[in-house]
Amino acid sequence: MFVFSKGRPYAHNLICDRIKKDSSKKRSKYSTSFATKDGRIQKISTENNKNFSRRTNLWKIPNGQKRGLNHPAPFPEQLANDHIVSWSNDGDLVYDPFGGSGTTAKMAIKNNRSCMTAELSNEYCDIIRELTETA
């Protein structure tokens, strides 16, 4: 997956679901910092959840399920969901240039994002319509 942004990404919502191995180690109050749109440095605190730490760059997510749709390789919903939540905020636009079975569109709608997708196959467009109508 690619995340495109002009300059630094303005949405950086870290997922903290990895169980800490040793919570007795002394850790700093802030785990990361980044620049906001207006150039300020923002720090993300993990102090509120002492038993979990942020994910690393390796995520364990099971393969996509066919869900009864006529698509040979559906994208895993959890992978699309986690990227949408990590790199966008409510009301943002999510663009998927390869619509496929519509997993990204479905997860964007479920997370209160607008979605734009492109797909060449009319058959897959029908699948996307069907999936997003039930989302």
C-alpha positions in Angstrom: 0.0 0.0 0.0 1.1 3.5 -0.7 0.2 6.7 1.3 0.6 9.8 -0.8 0.9 13.2 0.9 2.1 16.6 -0.2 4.9 17.2 2.3 4.7 15.3 5.6 1.5 13.4 6.2 -0.8 15.5 8.4 -2.7 12.5 9.8 -0.6 10.2 11.8 -2.8 8.1 14.0 -0.6 5.4 15.5 -2.2 2.1 16.3 -1.2 0.9 19.8 -2.2 -2.7 20.0 1.1 -4.5 20.5 1.4 -5.9 24.0 4.5 -4.6 25.7 6.9 -7.3 26.6 8.4 -5.6 29.6 6.4 -2.7 30.9 8.8 -2.2 33.9 11.4 -0.5 31.6 11.5 3.2 32.0 10.1 4.8 28.9 9.8 8.4 27.8 6.5 10.2 28.1 6.1 10.7 24.4 6.9 7.9 21.9 6.9 9.9 18.7 6.6 13.4 17.2 5.8 14.8 13.8 5.2 18.1 12.0 1.6 19.3 11.5 0.3 21.3 8.5 1.2 24.6 10.0 4.7 23.5 10.9 4.2 22.9 14.6 5.8 19.7 16.1 3.1 17.5 17.6 3.9 14.7 20.1 1.9 11.5 20.4 1.6 10.3 24.0 1.3 6.6 24.8 1.2 7.3 28.5 -2.6 6.5 28.7 -2.1 2.9 27.7 0.8 1.4 29.6 0.2 -2.2 28.6 0.4 -1.6 24.8 2.9 0.0 22.5 2.6 1.2 18.9 2.8 -1.2 16.0 6.1 -1.7 14.2 6.3 -1.8 10.4 5.4 -5.5 10.3 1.7 -6.3 10.7 0.3 -9.8 10.9 -3.0 -9.7 9.1 -4.8 -12.8 7.6 -5.5 -13.1 3.9 -8.7 -11.6 2.4 -11.8 -13.8 2.4 -13.9 -14.2 -0.8 -17.1 -13.2 1.1 -19.2 -14.8 -1.6 -18.1 -12.2 -4.2 -16.9 -13.1 -7.6 -13.4 -11.6 -7.3 -10.2 -13.8 -7.3 -8.1 -11.8 -4.9 -10.1 -9.6 -2.3 -8.0 -7.3 -0.2 -8.0 -8.0 3.6 -10.5 -5.7 5.3 -8.3 -5.3 8.4 -5.3 -4.1 6.3 -7.4 -1.5 4.5 -9.1 -0.5 7.8 -5.8 0.0 9.6 -4.2 2.1 6.9 -7.3 4.3 6.6 -7.4 4.8 10.3 -3.6 5.4 10.5 -3.3 7.9 7.7 -6.5 9.9 7.6 -9.1 11.6 9.8 -12.9 11.7 9.8 -14.2 13.3 6.6 -11.0 12.9 4.6 -10.9 11.6 1.1 -9.5 8.1 0.5 -8.6 7.3 -3.1 -8.2 3.7 -4.4 -6.9 3.6 -8.0 -7.5 -0.2 -8.2 -11.0 -0.7 -6.8 -11.1 -4.5 -7.2 -13.7 -5.9 -4.9 -14.3 -2.6 -3.1 -12.7 -3.4 0.2 -11.0 0.0 0.6 -14.3 1.8 -0.3 -16.2 -0.3 2.3 -13.7 0.4 5.1 -13.5 4.1 4.2 -17.3 4.4 4.5 -17.3 2.5 7.8 -14.6 4.9 9.2 -16.5 8.1 8.2 -14.3 8.9 5.2 -15.2 9.9 1.7 -14.0 7.5 -0.9 -13.2 7.6 -4.6 -12.2 4.5 -6.5 -11.3 3.6 -10.1 -11.9 0.2 -11.7 -11.9 -0.8 -15.4 -14.0 -4.0 -15.1 -17.7 -3.4 -15.2 -18.1 -6.7 -13.3 -15.9 -5.5 -10.5 -17.8 -2.1 -10.5 -21.0 -4.1 -9.8 -19.2 -5.9 -6.9 -18.1 -2.5 -5.5 -21.6 -1.1 -5.7 -23.0 -4.1 -4.0 -20.4 -4.0 -1.2 -20.6 -0.3 -0.5 -24.4 -0.2 -0.4 -24.3 -2.6 2.6 -21.5 -0.8 4.3 
